[in-house]
Amino acid sequence: MKKRPILIAAIGYIIGILWGLYFKTSIVLCYILVTAIYNIIKKIYIAKRKNTFKLLSFHRYIRYLKLIIDKKTIFILMIISIISNTIVLQQNKKYENTYQDGQNIKETAIVISNTIRKTIL
């Protein structure tokens, strides 16, 4: 992922747009909660960690993910998704204010000819 920053930016942008469209809330609170939960679990895991061999352990296989995803990648992903989420929320708010002004939209039209009927074979 370090070699493809545009891919990271695109993924972050898409995450921000989808979060803004479907959840209609800011993604910042989600990132704060995820970071806090991660730090709590990490502290608990380090406190209870023993040096015994386990065939099916989370720590044993997480090192492969560390090769792909690092803190810099996550930080870039979070910043770009926050930016795109903010843009989507601002656009939604602008459109909602446009349609909820309380003014009725009235249109008038003038008919300039009679109806012409066409038959389709």
PEUR-V157988 format. One record per residue. N is the residue number from 1. OMEGA is omega in whole degrees, -180 to 180 (999 if undefined). NEAR is the number of other ideal C-beta (glycine too) atoms within 8 Angstrom. D_LAST is the distance of its C-alpha to the last C-alpha in Angstrom with 1 decimal. Layout:
n=N omega=OMEGA near=NEAR d_last=D_LAST
n=N omega=OMEGA near=NEAR d_last=D_LAST
//
This chain:
n=1 omega=-180 near=9 d_last=59.2
n=2 omega=-177 near=7 d_last=61.9
n=3 omega=-176 near=3 d_last=60.4
n=4 omega=-178 near=7 d_last=56.9
n=5 omega=178 near=7 d_last=57.3
n=6 omega=176 near=6 d_last=53.8
n=7 omega=178 near=8 d_last=52.4
n=8 omega=180 near=13 d_last=54.8
n=9 omega=-180 near=10 d_last=53.6
n=10 omega=179 near=8 d_last=49.9
n=11 omega=178 near=9 d_last=50.6
n=12 omega=180 near=15 d_last=52.7
n=13 omega=179 near=12 d_last=50.0
n=14 omega=178 near=9 d_last=47.3
n=15 omega=179 near=12 d_last=49.7
n=16 omega=180 near=18 d_last=50.5
n=17 omega=-179 near=11 d_last=46.8
n=18 omega=179 near=8 d_last=45.9
n=19 omega=-180 near=13 d_last=49.1
n=20 omega=-178 near=15 d_last=48.3
n=21 omega=-174 near=8 d_last=44.7
n=22 omega=-177 near=6 d_last=45.3
n=23 omega=177 near=6 d_last=48.9
n=24 omega=174 near=7 d_last=49.1
n=25 omega=179 near=6 d_last=52.8
n=26 omega=-179 near=8 d_last=55.1
n=27 omega=-177 near=13 d_last=55.7
n=28 omega=180 near=8 d_last=59.3
n=29 omega=177 near=8 d_last=60.5
n=30 omega=180 near=8 d_last=58.9
n=31 omega=177 near=10 d_last=60.7
n=32 omega=179 near=8 d_last=64.0
n=33 omega=-180 near=8 d_last=63.7
n=34 omega=179 near=8 d_last=62.8
n=35 omega=179 near=8 d_last=65.7
n=36 omega=179 near=8 d_last=68.2
n=37 omega=178 near=8 d_last=67.2
n=38 omega=-180 near=8 d_last=67.5
n=39 omega=178 near=8 d_last=71.0
n=40 omega=180 near=8 d_last=72.2
n=41 omega=180 near=8 d_last=71.0
n=42 omega=179 near=8 d_last=72.6
n=43 omega=178 near=8 d_last=75.9
n=44 omega=-179 near=8 d_last=76.0
n=45 omega=180 near=9 d_last=75.1
n=46 omega=180 near=7 d_last=77.8
n=47 omega=-177 near=6 d_last=80.4
n=48 omega=-174 near=6 d_last=79.7
n=49 omega=176 near=7 d_last=79.2
n=50 omega=-178 near=4 d_last=81.4
n=51 omega=177 near=3 d_last=81.8
n=52 omega=-179 near=4 d_last=80.8
n=53 omega=176 near=3 d_last=78.4
n=54 omega=-179 near=6 d_last=75.2
n=55 omega=179 near=4 d_last=72.5
n=56 omega=178 near=3 d_last=69.7
n=57 omega=-179 near=7 d_last=70.5
n=58 omega=-176 near=5 d_last=68.3
n=59 omega=-178 near=8 d_last=70.8
n=60 omega=-176 near=7 d_last=70.9
n=61 omega=180 near=8 d_last=67.2
n=62 omega=-179 near=8 d_last=66.8
n=63 omega=177 near=8 d_last=68.6
n=64 omega=175 near=7 d_last=65.6
n=65 omega=179 near=8 d_last=63.5
n=66 omega=177 near=8 d_last=66.2
n=67 omega=-177 near=5 d_last=65.7
n=68 omega=-174 near=6 d_last=62.1
n=69 omega=176 near=7 d_last=62.2
n=70 omega=-175 near=8 d_last=65.2
n=71 omega=-180 near=5 d_last=66.1
n=72 omega=178 near=7 d_last=65.0
n=73 omega=179 near=11 d_last=61.5
n=74 omega=-180 near=9 d_last=61.3
n=75 omega=179 near=8 d_last=62.6
n=76 omega=179 near=12 d_last=60.1
n=77 omega=-179 near=12 d_last=57.2
n=78 omega=-178 near=10 d_last=58.5
n=79 omega=-178 near=9 d_last=58.9
n=80 omega=178 near=13 d_last=55.5
n=81 omega=176 near=14 d_last=53.8
n=82 omega=179 near=13 d_last=55.8
n=83 omega=-179 near=10 d_last=54.7
n=84 omega=177 near=15 d_last=51.0
n=85 omega=178 near=15 d_last=51.4
n=86 omega=178 near=10 d_last=53.1
n=87 omega=-179 near=10 d_last=50.3
n=88 omega=-180 near=12 d_last=47.6
n=89 omega=178 near=11 d_last=49.7
n=90 omega=178 near=8 d_last=50.4
n=91 omega=178 near=8 d_last=46.7
n=92 omega=180 near=10 d_last=45.9
n=93 omega=179 near=8 d_last=48.7
n=94 omega=-180 near=8 d_last=47.6
n=95 omega=178 near=8 d_last=44.0
n=96 omega=178 near=8 d_last=45.4
n=97 omega=179 near=8 d_last=47.8
n=98 omega=-176 near=7 d_last=45.0
n=99 omega=-177 near=6 d_last=43.0
n=100 omega=178 near=6 d_last=46.1
n=101 omega=-180 near=6 d_last=47.9
n=102 omega=179 near=3 d_last=47.5
n=103 omega=177 near=4 d_last=45.8
n=104 omega=178 near=3 d_last=42.6
n=105 omega=180 near=4 d_last=39.9
n=106 omega=179 near=4 d_last=38.5
n=107 omega=174 near=4 d_last=35.7
n=108 omega=-179 near=4 d_last=35.0
n=109 omega=178 near=4 d_last=31.9
n=110 omega=178 near=4 d_last=31.3
n=111 omega=-175 near=4 d_last=28.0
n=112 omega=177 near=3 d_last=27.7
n=113 omega=177 near=5 d_last=24.7
n=114 omega=179 near=3 d_last=22.6
n=115 omega=178 near=4 d_last=19.3
n=116 omega=180 near=5 d_last=16.2
n=117 omega=178 near=4 d_last=13.1
n=118 omega=177 near=4 d_last=9.7
n=119 omega=179 near=4 d_last=6.4
n=120 omega=-179 near=3 d_last=3.8
n=121 omega=999 near=2 d_last=0.0
//
